Amino acid sequence: MFNFTDNFFNKVEKKTNVGKDTIMDLAKKLQQNDLKNEGTLREVIQELGKMTGKEVSKEKEDKIVAAVVNDKVPKDIDKMF
């Protein structure tokens, strides 16, 4: 699993109001599933939207799925926040 610092989790929580435990639970779920599976990805995207209180449009969901399936996601996640 990724080696994230508390600073990373603090940044995420500040922006999303989602705590470290919730993030870790989601990470475990992701580890147990195939991220190239479109159904799994859509489920996770919707779950994240609910957690953060943000609605994810069908268009945005499609773009996220395409990016993940086609390996277009930045490798340095810490820089995304």
Secondary structure, DSSP 8 states (H G I E B T S, - for coil): -----HHHHHHHHHHH---HHHHHHHHHHHHTS-TT-HHHHHHHHHHHHHHHT----HHHHHHHHHHHHTT-S-S-GGGG-
